[in-house]
Amino acid sequence: MTPRKLTCYNKIFIAAAALLLLLGSQAEARKFVGVNPFCRTASYRRICTQMVSGAVNQHDASVNAIKSTIALAARLKVMVPTIEPAMQHLAPVSRDSIKKTCVSNFDSIVENLDVGLRAFQDGDVSTTTSYLSAAAVGDCVDAMQEFGIGADLPLSKYSARLTQRVDNCLAVILQE
């Protein structure tokens, strides 16, 4: 069999295919510039990179991420009184209910994150992921929304960041 000659069209096709492969790999590489390797699968990569700072291995990255999330959850609990001015129009019973719900919610979140961290340090990844998944902000934000407050309050905004951080923790821990 004699080798086929490459026509001009075949050469252009091969060159275009090679260029697409090159551009695709460059775009993929750019997507991760400045992103910590332990955060490749995280939904919020830039935040994750800050969370795992200083980590040299996956275990340390996971611990740093969880500790960073615990610190934010603890700060949120302290912020609960900042919602009081937005609740002045509510009955005292409603104000007390919202505050209690928020404090209880953030206590639970911190506790779930602490248990998740201990489980991770003991090598129990399934328990870790269960407790991290349970660390949701929902109750406090839901209570505020139910009474028409909170959408523009710092507590609501930071609560959303807490959700992002929990998501990042799970991504770092489960990254292959």
QUICOR-V674181 format. One record per helix or strand. SS is the DSSP state (a for helix, b for strand). FROM is the first residue (numbers start at 1). LEN is the number of residues. If there is no record, write none. Layout:
SS | FROM | LEN
SS | FROM | LEN
This chain:
a | 8 | 24
a | 37 | 3
a | 45 | 7
a | 58 | 30
a | 92 | 30
a | 125 | 10
a | 138 | 9
a | 154 | 21
